[in-house]
Amino acid sequence: MDRPIDHPAVHAPKIGLLLINLGTPDAPEPAAVRRYLAQFLTDPRVIEIPRWIWRPILHGAVLRTRPKKSAHAYRQVWTEEGSPLAAITARQAKALQRCLGSGVLVDYAMRYGNPGIAGALDKLIAAGCTRILAAPLYPQYSGATTASANDALFAALAARRWQPALRTLPPYYDDPLYIKALVTDLERQVVALDFTPDALLLSFHGMPERTLQLGDPYHCHCRKTARLVAERLSLPVEVAFQSRFGRAKWLEPATDVTLAALPGRAVKRLAIAAPGFSADCLETIEELGLCGRDTFLAAGGTSFALLDCLNDGDAGMDLLEALARRELAGWWPAA
């Protein structure tokens, strides 16, 4: 039977790969930061307290004061390409597209802000993707990150009559490919420093301690990543958790407290890295690289270096390509 003349175009089936990262405001200005924070801080995966308690706090205090402060911090890290997180994630997607070739369409999205997950999915589906691998770029699983990204992904698909087949990248906190990439890149950067660190501090994003008590595996994943990396490095490794927010008790030890204490423990020369982040962002460049440096030097430290995340460097891209090829096996002959 011939296709009707008015039938929409039928694309040859394609495979899509969607990289997902946390997100960023559109500009380092209070209004843009307010929009971003409003979306981020109304996610029930992020703020796990009843809405009737949280909403007055959010709109009565947080969104009135925090955007201006955060905008100042974002201005210190903003680049000609825009937000470092968005720019690096875009470069990762382009580099991965070159690695995988025309057999897979690669794009990226942000859980909060732009480009959004729903729009990126629509774009891949419109291009003919009938099978999509969604890759939240969080090595360690948390309900506030991986699960939230998957929530947005599934919600976007729930609104569609026709849905593609879907796979999601599992956490890779102890994957030999990830540990090898981290160790290789950290060693490369440490050797290039103009001083020899007394220790390496691995700083992971913090979570309220309550999430651990409720069964979230994030703390355990971070600790295992750190242990596997430490076993392969020749210098002492410390572990801490950054970015505390609010009055609740958070995972410890805290990064800022640790930075202030290390010089008193004879660690005068320090390198710091954030292996839980797949791309450098406000939390690494400003919180660790600027504020963290000030804290450490004020406490008596003499030398401080912030090491880059894997980003779109060779080790990082080798990792993403290997993970993608493995997860696409069975769908894509080249995998």
C-alpha positions in Angstrom: 0.0 0.0 0.0 1.4 3.4 -0.9 1.9 6.1 1.7 -0.7 8.8 1.6 0.5 12.1 0.1 -0.2 14.0 3.3 1.6 11.5 5.5 4.4 13.1 7.6 8.0 12.3 6.8 9.2 9.0 8.2 12.8 9.1 9.4 15.2 6.1 9.4 15.4 4.9 13.0 18.3 6.4 14.9 20.0 6.1 18.3 20.3 9.0 20.6 22.5 9.8 23.5 21.6 12.5 26.0 24.1 13.8 28.5 22.4 15.3 31.6 24.0 17.6 34.1 22.7 19.5 37.0 22.1 23.0 35.6 23.0 26.6 35.7 21.3 30.0 35.5 21.1 31.7 32.1 23.1 34.7 33.2 25.1 35.8 36.3 22.4 38.2 37.3 20.0 38.1 40.3 16.8 37.6 38.2 18.3 34.7 36.3 19.7 33.1 39.4 16.3 33.5 41.1 14.5 31.6 38.3 17.1 28.9 38.5 17.0 28.6 42.3 13.2 28.6 42.2 13.2 25.5 39.9 16.1 23.8 41.8 14.7 24.4 45.3 11.2 23.3 44.5 12.3 19.8 43.5 11.0 17.5 46.2 14.1 15.3 45.6 16.3 18.2 46.6 14.3 19.6 49.5 12.7 16.7 51.3 10.5 18.5 53.8 6.8 19.2 53.5 6.0 21.9 51.0 3.7 23.8 53.4 6.7 24.2 55.6 9.3 24.9 52.9 7.4 27.3 50.6 7.1 30.2 53.0 10.9 29.8 53.8 11.8 29.7 50.1 9.7 32.6 49.0 10.0 34.6 52.2 13.7 34.4 52.7 15.8 32.3 50.4 14.6 33.8 47.0 14.8 37.3 48.4 18.4 37.1 49.6 20.3 34.3 48.0 20.0 35.3 44.3 22.1 38.4 44.8 24.8 36.6 46.7 24.9 33.7 44.2 24.9 36.1 41.2 28.1 37.7 42.6 29.7 34.2 42.8 28.6 33.3 39.3 30.1 36.5 37.9 33.5 35.4 39.3 33.4 32.2 37.2 31.4 33.2 34.1 33.3 32.9 30.8 32.8 34.1 27.2 31.1 30.8 26.6 28.8 31.4 29.5 28.4 29.2 32.6 31.4 26.8 32.9 29.2 23.9 33.6 27.0 24.4 30.5 30.0 25.2 28.3 32.0 22.1 29.3 29.0 19.8 29.0 28.3 21.2 25.5 32.0 20.5 24.6 31.7 16.9 26.1 28.6 16.3 23.8 30.4 17.6 20.7 33.6 15.6 21.5 31.5 12.4 22.1 29.7 13.0 18.8 33.1 13.0 17.1 34.1 9.8 18.9 31.0 7.9 18.1 30.4 9.1 14.6 27.2 9.4 12.7 25.7 6.2 14.2 24.6 8.0 17.3 23.1 11.4 17.7 24.6 13.1 20.9 23.0 16.0 22.7 23.0 17.4 26.2 20.5 18.9 28.7 20.3 20.4 32.2 18.1 19.1 34.9 17.4 22.8 35.9 17.7 25.7 33.5 18.5 25.5 29.8 18.6 23.5 27.7 16.0 21.5 29.5 15.5 17.7 29.4 12.1 17.8 27.8 13.2 20.0 24.9 16.3 17.9 24.3 14.3 14.7 24.2 11.9 16.3 21.7 14.8 17.3 19.6 16.3 13.8 19.5 12.9 12.2 18.8 12.2 14.7 16.0 15.5 13.7 14.4 14.2 10.1 14.3 15.7 8.6 17.5 13.7 5.5 18.4 16.2 4.4 21.1 17.8 6.8 23.5 20.5 6.3 26.2 20.1 9.0 28.9 23.3 9.6 30.8 23.1 11.5 34.0 26.7 12.6 34.6 26.8 11.8 38.3 29.3 9.0 39.2 27.8 8.6 42.7 24.1 7.9 42.9 21.8 10.2 45.0 18.1 10.7 45.0 18.7 14.5 44.6 20.8 14.1 41.4 20.5 10.8 39.5 16.9 10.1 40.6 15.8 13.7 40.0 17.2 13.6 36.4 15.4 10.4 35.8 12.2 11.8 37.2 12.4 14.7 34.7 13.2 12.3 31.9 10.3 9.9 32.6 7.9 12.9 33.1 8.8 14.2 29.7 8.2 10.8 28.1 4.9 10.4 30.1 3.5 13.3 28.2 4.1 11.7 24.8 1.8 9.3 23.0 4.7 7.7 21.2 7.8 6.9 23.3 11.2 5.7 22.2 13.0 2.8 23.9 15.0 4.2 26.8 18.1 3.2 28.8 19.7 5.1 31.6 23.3 5.2 32.6 23.8 3.6 36.0 26.1 5.2 38.6 29.8 4.4 38.0 31.4 5.4 41.3 33.5 2.2 41.5 33.7 1.3 37.8 37.3 0.5 36.9 37.0 2.8 33.9 36.1 5.7 36.1 38.7 5.0 38.7 41.4 4.7 36.1 40.3 8.0 34.4 40.4 9.8 37.8 43.8 8.4 38.8 45.4 9.1 35.4 44.1 12.7 35.3 44.9 13.5 38.9 48.4 12.1 38.6 49.0 14.2 35.5 47.9 17.4 37.2 49.8 16.8 40.4 53.0 16.1 38.5 52.5 19.4 36.6 52.3 21.5 39.9 55.2 23.7 40.9 55.1 22.2 44.4 54.7 18.7 45.9 51.4 18.4 47.9 51.5 17.0 51.4 48.1 15.6 50.7 45.2 15.5 48.2 41.8 16.5 49.5 38.9 14.9 47.6 35.8 17.1 48.1 32.4 15.7 47.3 29.2 17.7 47.2 27.4 17.4 50.6 24.0 16.0 51.3 21.9 16.3 54.5 22.9 13.5 56.9 19.2 12.5 57.0 19.5 11.2 53.4 22.0 8.6 54.5 19.7 7.6 57.4 16.9 7.2 54.9 18.9 4.8 52.8 20.4 7.0 50.1 23.7 5.3 49.0 25.5 8.5 48.1 27.8 8.7 51.1 28.9 5.1 50.6 29.5 5.7 46.9 31.7 8.7 47.7 33.7 6.9 50.3 34.3 3.9 48.0 35.4 6.2 45.1 37.8 7.9 47.5 39.2 4.6 48.8 39.7 3.2 45.3 41.5 6.4 44.2 43.6 6.6 47.4 44.8 3.0 46.9 46.3 3.9 43.6 47.9 7.3 44.4 51.3 7.8 46.1 50.2 10.7 48.3 47.9 10.9 51.4 44.2 11.4 50.6 41.6 13.2 52.7 37.9 13.2 52.1 35.3 15.9 52.9 31.9 17.2 51.8 31.2 20.7 50.7 28.3 23.1 50.0 26.3 22.9 53.2 23.0 24.7 53.1 20.5 25.5 55.8 20.5 24.4 59.5 20.2 20.7 59.1 23.2 18.4 59.9 25.1 17.5 56.7 27.6 14.8 55.9 30.9 15.3 57.6 33.7 16.2 57.7 32.8 19.5 56.1 35.2 20.8 53.4 35.6 24.3 54.8 36.3 22.9 58.3 38.8 20.5 57.0 40.6 23.2 55.0 40.9 25.3 58.1 42.2 22.3 60.1 44.8 20.8 57.7 47.6 23.3 58.2 47.5 22.5 61.9 48.1 18.9 61.0 51.3 19.7 59.1 49.5 19.8 55.7 50.9 23.1 54.4 50.8 22.3 50.7 47.5 21.0 49.4 45.9 19.9 46.2 42.1 19.6 46.1 39.9 17.8 43.6 36.1 17.2 43.2 35.7 13.8 41.7 32.0 13.8 42.1 31.6 16.5 39.5 31.9 15.6 35.8 32.5 19.2 34.8 33.9 22.2 36.6 31.3 24.6 37.9 30.5 27.2 40.6 31.0 24.7 43.3 34.5 23.8 42.1 35.9 27.0 40.7 34.5 29.5 43.2 33.7 27.5 46.3 36.9 25.4 46.3 39.3 27.3 44.1 38.6 30.8 45.5 36.9 30.5 48.9 38.7 27.3 49.7 42.0 28.7 48.9 41.4 31.7 51.1 40.4 29.5 54.0 43.4 27.2 53.7 46.0 30.0 53.3 44.5 32.0 56.2 44.8 28.9 58.4 48.6 28.7 57.7 48.8 26.8 54.5 51.6 27.8 52.1 50.6 26.3 48.7 47.2 25.4 47.3 46.1 24.0 43.9 42.6 23.3 42.6 42.8 20.3 40.2 40.4 20.3 37.2 37.5 17.9 36.9 37.7 15.3 34.1 35.8 17.8 31.9 36.4 17.2 28.2 40.0 16.3 28.6 41.5 13.1 27.2 40.9 10.9 30.3 37.4 12.2 30.7 36.4 11.7 27.1 37.9 8.2 27.0 35.7 7.4 30.0 32.5 8.8 28.5 33.1 7.1 25.2 33.8 3.7 26.9 30.7 4.0 29.1 28.5 5.0 26.1 29.7 2.1 23.9 29.2 -0.4 26.7 25.6 0.9 27.5 24.7 1.0 23.8 25.7 -2.6 23.3 22.9 -4.6 21.6 21.4 -1.4 20.1 24.4 -0.2 18.1 26.6 -2.6 16.2 29.7 -0.4 16.6 29.4 -0.8 20.4 
